[in-house]
């Protein structure tokens, strides 16, 4: 079996592959869909186009934000592992 570092390098790990949709997530997503539908029923075509552009921009922003959080979390995890490894080395001396 390849190491996790090799799997990351080879692009074999997909962070969305095992995405777990919790009950809380499903409930929130369902509510968003419901309210968006109600809102779109109240606006005209021109307003819908503006709203769709807004949703596209928010979606792009969300992807960027998720990437930033992922990278930060990965770095924090690595720092934690490095610190624990250092403590383990000190305890062996």
N, C-alpha and C positions, 0 to 999 in steps of 0.2 A: 504494500500500500504506500502510495506517495505521501510525503509529509504535507502538512497544511500549507507550508510556504510554497512547495512545488505546485500544489493545487491552485493556490492564488495566482502564481506566476502563469500557469497554463490556462487560466480563465475557467477552471472547472468548478469554481464555487460561485453560485448565484445567490446573492443575499435575499432575493425574493422567492427563491424556489420553495422554501419551507415557511413561507409567510403564514402565520397563524392568525386567523380572523377570530378574535374573541367576541363574546356576546356583546360587550361594550362597543367594540368597533362596528359590528354589524348593525347595532341599534343606531349609532350615530350616523352611519352611512345611509341607512334607510330614512332617517329624519331629514338629512340633507337633500336626498332625492325628492322626498315629498314636498318640502318647502320650495325647492327650486321649481318644481312643477306648478305649484300654486302661484309663485311669483311670475313665471313665464305666461301664465294665463291672464295676468293683469297688464302686461305690457304689449306694445305694438311691435311690428317687425323691425323697425329701425332700432328700437330700444333692445330688442333681442340680440341684434348683431353686436351692439356695444357690450351687452352682458356676456355674450359668447367670447368676445375678445378679452374681457376682464377675466373670465374663467381660464382662458388659455394662458394669460400672463401669470395668474395665481398658480396654475399647475406647474409652469416652468419654475417659478419661484420656490414652490414646494420641493421640487426635485433638487434644486440647488441647496436648499436648507437641509434636506435629508442627507445629502452628500457631506455637507459641512459637519453635521452631527455624527455621521458614521465615521468620518476621518478622526474627529476629536475623540470619540469613544474608543476607537482602535488605538490611538496614541496613548490614551489614559490606561487602557488595558495592558499595553506593552510596557509602560512605565511601572505599573503595578507588578507585572511579572518580573521585570528587571530588578525592582527593589526586593521582591521576595527571593529571587535567585541570589542576590547579594547577601541577604540575611542568612540564607541557607549556607553559603560559602563561609561566612563569618562564624557560624555555629560549629562548623567542622574543624576549625583551627584550635 
